[in-house]
């Protein structure tokens, strides 16, 4: 049989591609190389060839699929509405199942470590020590963009896991702390809790939650992603909303099967923008200057969320400068930085140049991988934070100065 797992792309999914080529101009890897096999159309054609038995799932086929970022920029422009992201993840699960030894790649990291709070905390503590001692500069070259893009971890707030608070007048929120987010980007989670509670929500960060499974799914570790989903579906039962503070996580949550419970899943930029527009959070009458914005692919393309981060930044008093009207991928893409360092580096350099062209030294990005990629290419002269962090910082500054805000 061409396919051996239940995750494979379906005939209907593959036949939805009409080979029109509208995906080519928005595909970062096609723009880098000009190769048809580096485009969504070419990859779908290769998947169809496997499905028909024309070619096999082998190393050559895996190379075609591996080069894809999974940015899903092709989906919004596709007239056939091909669910490319789902087909890609299913194909990667097939590659893991059919190529001997392939399933061992990243299996421990994605299938075990990300789901273990103890391992992640140990890793976070180790990275904090390495930063303090200057050891991160000794990291192998393919990991230097990751270590160089991290925030300083020393003195970061405590984990928000187990937190419950807020009045509840606006409803209840279950906050996904995330695996990477909870260890390396805790201020983002803290900002989310503060803002959502001020907007009248009861915010809980359930103890039983785990990694959302996005990184595992993107790498073809379908069984691990399924385990994470089942655990989270149980942990978040009963909340009105499930909110994630990383764009990759919120996109993955949107595809969950919640097993009888159907909370509304939201990226935190959407939740905060709604609160601002509804008058639950303030619109500030201040001028905080200019800020460049970068759209994470899994926010802009996968979820079609474009306006909300800009609403948040505008309400904070910033004048938002666009860096890329098309929203091409920055090259982070989960494990792509490590697995495809050359292509990732070229895309990161392009994105950094776009930010520099705005002249702004403040940058807003709503995804941890994108933030790390930007910081590693821009350097320490640029201040990069999540849109809700910029917003909370502005609100705090206005309040400490005794100034007033306006509401819509």
N, C-alpha and C positions, 0 to 999 in steps of 0.2 A: 504493500500500500504506500502511496506517496506520503500520506500523513499518518502519524501513529498516536497522536494525542487528541483529546477532545477540544484543545485550544486552537487548533489550526484555523486559518482563514477559510471562511465558507465560500461556496460557489457564488452566492448572491453578492457577497462583499467584493469579490474579485471581478465579477461581471459588471458591477456598478461603474467601474473605470471605463470611460469611453475613449481613452487615449488622446484626449484633446490637447494636452500640453499646457493648459493654463497653470498647472502647478510648477512648471519649470522656472519661471522668473522669481518665484518666492521661495524656492528651495535653496538653502545655503550651500549644501554640498554640490549641487549642480552648478551653482554660480562659481564655486571654487574651481571646479574641474572641467565643466562642460561635457562630462560623460553622461550618456543616457542611463547607464546603470547606477549613477549617483543621483538619480531623480526619483520622485515618488512613482511616476509612470513606469520607469524602468524596473523598479523594485517590484511593483505590482505585476508587471509582465513576467518577471522571474518567478514570483509566487505562483502565477497561473501555470507556468511551465512545469513546476513541481507538481501542482495539483493534477495536471493532465498526464503526468508520467514522462514528460519529455526530458526533464533533467532530474537529478537526484539532490537530496539535501546533503551537500558535501562542503568541503572547505572553501571552494570557489563561491558557492551560493552564500555561505556564511559571511564571506568577505563583503559581498554586495549588501547584505542586510546590516552587518556590523557598522558600516560606514555611515548609516543613517543616524542623525541626531535624535530623532523622535520628537522634533519640535512641533510637528503637526500644523505648520504654516500652510500646508497644502489643503487642509480641510475647509477653511472658510472660502476658498476660491474654487472649490471643486463643484462643477454642475451636477455630477452624478452622486454627490453626497457620500462619497466613499468613506467609511469609518477607518481611515488609514491607521490611526493610533492603535485600534484594537487588532487590526490585521497584523501590524508590525509586532505587537507583543505576542500574539498567537504564533507567529512565525518564529520568533526567538525561542519560544517554549519548545517548538518542534526541533529547532537546531540543538538545543540542550539535550533533548531526548534521543536524537538520532546520531550525533557525532560522539564517538567514544571519548570519554574523558572531559568533554566539553562542559558537562553539568557541574564539574568540580570548580570551574572558574568562578571565583567570588562566592562560592556556595556558603562558606562559613560566614563571611562578612555580611552577605545579604540575607541569608536564611537563618542565621543564629545571632550574630553580634548585634545587628540593628534592633532585634526584638528583645534583647537582654538589657535591662536597665543597669545592672551591675557592670556588665562589660562596657557599656557606653560611658558610664561614670568613670570607670578606670581609665578609659581612653581619653576622656576629657581632662582628667587630672594629670595624666601623662603628658598631654599636649601643653597644658598650662605650665608644667615644669620645664618642658623643652623650650617653650617660648622664653621663660624667665632666664634660662641658662644660655640662650642663643643657639640651641642645638638644631633648630628648624632649618638653618642654612645648610646643614649637613645632609638633609633629606635627598634621596635619589632624584635625579632631574625631573622624572615624570611626575613626582609628587610635589615639586617645589611650588607649582602654581596653587596647589591646595593649601599647603602650609603658609605660603606667602600671602594668601588671600584671606586668611582667618582674622577675626577680630582678636585683640588682646583678651585672653581668658582670665588672667589674674584679677581677682576682685569682682568677678561677675556675680550677679545675684544668685540666690539659691534656686533650685528647681521649683517650678510651680506645681509639680505633681501633688495631688491631694488637696489643693486649694478649693475652698468653697466660700463664696461671698457675694454680696450685692442684694438689692432689695427685691428684685423679681417682678416689679410692676410691668416691665416690658416683655417678660417671658424668661425662659431658662435657656442657657447656652452650655453645651458641653464643649470644652476647648481641647482640641488635639494638641498636645504638647510637642509631639514629634520626636524622632530619635536624634537627628542632627540638630534640630532647632532647640531641643531641650538642653543639650549640652553646650553648644557653641553659639547659640543666638538667643539666650534667655531674656535679654532686655526686650526683644520683640514680643515674646509671650507676656511679659510683665506689662508692657504697654497695652496689649490687647485686653488683659484683665482689667486694668485701670479704666480704660475708656468704655468698655462694655458695661462695667458696673456703674459708672457715672451716667450711662445712658439708661439705667434702670433695670438691667438684666441681673439675674442671679447667674453667676459664672462658676462652673465646676470643672475641675481638671481631674477626671477620674483616675484612681489608682490602677485600675485593671487594664487600662489602655496600653497599646503597644505601637510600634512603627506602623504607619499606614500601609506599607507594602509597595509604594510606588517604585522605589529603586529596584526591588526584587522583580516586579512585573516588567519593568523596562528591560531588564537583563535576561528575561526568559525564565526566571525562577517562579513559575506559576504556582507551584504547590506552596511555597513559602508565602507568597502574596495572599493566597487563599486562607492560610492559617491566620495571618495578621488580620485579614478582613473579618473572619469569624469572631476573633477575640474582640475586636473593636465594635462590631455590631452588637455584641453583648454588653460591652462597657458603656456604650452611649445610648442604650435604650432608655426612652422616657424623656429626653430633652426636646425642647421645641426646635432648637437649632444645633447643628454641629459646625463649629467654626475652626478653620485651620489658618495658621499664620504664615505658611509657606505655600507659594503658588503651585508647586508640584504636588504637595499633599492635598490641597483643596481640589485640584483637578482629579486626582485619583479617588477621593472620597465621593465625588459626583457619580462615579461609575460603580459604587458599592451596591451590593444586594443587602438590604438592611433587615431581612428576615422577619417581615411582619411589622416592623416599626419604620416609619418613613419620615425622619426629621428632614428639615430643609438644610442642605449642606451649603455653606458659604465660605468664600475666602474672606479673610478679615477686612480687606479693603472694601468689600461690598457691604459687610455689616456696619462698618464705621461710616461709610458714605451714606447709607440709609439713615443712620442715626443723626447725622448732620443735616440731611435734607428734611428729616422729620422734626427738627428742632430739639432733639434729645441731647445733642452735642452742639457746641457753639461754632459759629462762623466768626472768625476774628477780624476786627477792623485794624489791621496792622500791615506793614510792608516788610516782609522778611527777606526781600531780595529775590534773586533768580535761583532756580534749581533745575538741573537736568533730570529727565526721567528716562528710565530704561524699562521696557515692557518684557517681563518674563514670558517665554513662549507658552507655558501652561496656564498663564493668566489670559494673555491676549488671544491666542489661537485656539487652545483647547476649551476655554470657558467663555470666550468672547467678552472678556472683561477689559474694557479700555478706559471708559469714562471715570469709573469709581476712584482709582488712585489719584487722578487729576482733581476730582472733587475734594478729596481729603487734603491734598497739598494746597489747593486754592483756599480752602477754609482755614488753613494754617497761616495764610498771608503770603504764600509764595507765588511768584510768577514762573509758571512751568515752561521750560524750554524743551522742545521735542528733539530727540537725538536721531530717530529713524522712523519715518512715517510708515514704512513697510513692516517694521518690527522683526528684522532678521535675527536669528539666534546669535547669542553671544559666544556660543561654543562650549558652555559649561555642560549642560545636558547630562546631569547625574554622573555616571562613571566615565563619560566620554573624554573628559580631560585627561584621564589616566590611560584609557584604552586607545584613544586616537589623538595623541598629544600634538602632532603636527597640524592637523586640521583644526583642532581646538585652539591652538595658539594663533593661527592665522585669523580665525573668526574673532578671537578675543582682542587681537590688535586692531582689527577693523572697528569693533565696537568702542574700544577705548579712544580711537581717533575721532569717532563721531561725538563722543562726550567732550573731548578737548575742544572740538570745533565750536561748541556752544559758548565757551568762555566761562562757564560756571564751575565752581569748585565743590559745590554740594550736589550730590547725586541721590536719587531715590530709586530703589529697586525692591521688589516685593518677593524675592526668592533668595534663599541662602546661597545656592550654587552660583547664581548670577552675581550676587554681591562679591563672593570670593573671586570669581573670574575678573570682574571689573577692578577690584582692589589690586590683584596681582599684576594687572596690565597698566593700571593708572598710577600706582604708587601711593605713598602716604600723604601726598599733597592734596588729595581729594578725600572728602568726608562722605561716606556712603552709608545710608541707613534705609530702613523700611519706611514707606510713606506714613504709617501710623506712629512711628517714632518721631519723625519730623513734626507731625501734628501735635503729639503730646508735649514735646519740648516747647513748641510755640505757646500752647495753652498754659503750661506751667510758667513760662516767662511772663506772659501777660498777667496772670494771677499774682505772681510775686511782685509785680510792679504796681499792683492796685488798679490796673486798667480794666475796662469793661469790654464785653463782647456783644455781638449782635446775633440774633437768631433769625432764620428765614421766616 
